[in-house]
């Protein structure tokens, strides 16, 4: 069908499927009743999410170390 914005797939077993439409594809994990918005905002690529996660962890660790050093200097 074309021009529709809602499709219903029934009887799919739990598992991972690849949904292809309009020259794009999405990996879909079916683990119950799900609704998937294909027209919604695009997800951030996995590589960028990992890089941001690593950066955030480093910033938190460095801030914690700076606080610890500051406390040691006050007591010393």
Residue pairs with C-beta under 8 A, 6 or more apart in sequence:
1 7
5 39
12 30
13 30
14 30
14 31
14 32
15 29
15 30
16 27
16 28
16 29
16 30
17 27
17 28
17 29
17 30
18 25
18 26
18 27
18 28
19 25
19 26
19 28
19 36
19 38
20 26
21 38
26 36
26 38
28 34
28 36
